[in-house]
Amino acid sequence: MKNRTSYTLLGCLVLVLCFISGGDGAISRNVMKEVIGINKEGPYLGIVVPNNYEMSPLLQSSSFEGDTKFGFLDFSGRRFHLGRLEKEKVIVVLTGLGMLNAGIATELLLTLFWVKGVVHYGIAGNANPDLQIGDVTIPHFWAHTGLWNWQRYGDGPKDELSLESNGDYTRSIGYLEFSQYNNETGSGKSQDHLLNRVWYQPEEIFPVNGTPEIRQHSFWAPVDDYYFQLAERLEGMNLTRCVNSTTCLPRTPIATRVERGVSASTFVDNRAYREFLFSKFNATAIDMESAAISLVCIQHQKPFVAIRALSDLAGGGSSVSNEAAIFASLAAQNAVDVVIKFIKLLS
């Protein structure tokens, strides 16, 4: 009851302030009234989805039943769909592409509504040679691999980074050296590269129970332990193998837990970088949103899991193949099927 009371009191306070201020606040009176009504029916499981073609199969599923009282709430450019999935009350929100959109949508979800946990799903590139397109992965850890300190030309691994002494940057995670990917590397010749190297950096986070303005650092963000253990029961599911009667995968896809996934606001379709991410970080799923959502959930201390179906080889296929265009719909449906089974296990 404590959480429900907290959300109700917060909603009432904001509503009162809206009336006092004449309703000119960031949240209108009507929206705040609706938020209070929605939260009285909570708690909810938040479901965060990057794109329409990934969200539509879920909302159109026979397992999803829209809320007849509220339906949806539109706020700040987002539509929050309310309903039930299996026996769970859920709020489904589409983020849009990339880390910024994913973080904003998740922050709005967790700030406005009484959410007890977050399930994120979608498609991803695959860096793991042991898995194939169509497989559905549940990584244990996520990292944002797009936060870099780009080292100046002429400096080496032993040279301190700019602002490193202030605690702003670190060399503890490691780097990508561009000269290792010169065409001449295979001949045994070593040549400098003007782009030098980039050093991977942890995110700064500010947990809700921490001291304001006192940062903490996080690179590998773990999913919730209970959610991850529960995901083991997803293995052995029957997943879709064929796009149509003539286009099928070599084997029936599987659902499997893996150690790591990585995210950045970059669509990876490059074999060399794909292989680097696998060898350097033991990454399987490569996407553009999951790490942002995980970091927001960690700051809010909300349980989180990401379920990502592999739709392409992140540049590992042939130069004429376009796996993402062919298998995106199949991968999206497989991800939805696994999410529904996971939520059924939660119920």
Secondary structure, 3 states (H helix, E strand, C coil): CHHHHHHHHHHHHHHHHHHHCCCCCCCCHHHHHHHHHHHHCCCEEEEEECCHHHHHHHHCCCCEEECCCCCEEEECCEEEEEEEECCEEEEEEECCCHHHHHHHHHHHHHHHCCEEEEEEEEEEEECCCCCCCCCEEEEEEEEECCCEEECCCCCCCCCCCCCHHHCCCCCCCCEEEHHHHCHHHHHCCCCCCCCCEEEECCEEECCCCCCCCCCEEECCEECCHHHHHHHHHHCCCCCCCECCCCCECCCCCCEEEEEEEEECCCCCCCHHHHHHHHHHHCEEEEECCHHHHHHHHHHHCCCEEEEEEEEECCCCCCCCCCHHHHHHHHHHHHHHHHHHHHHHHHC
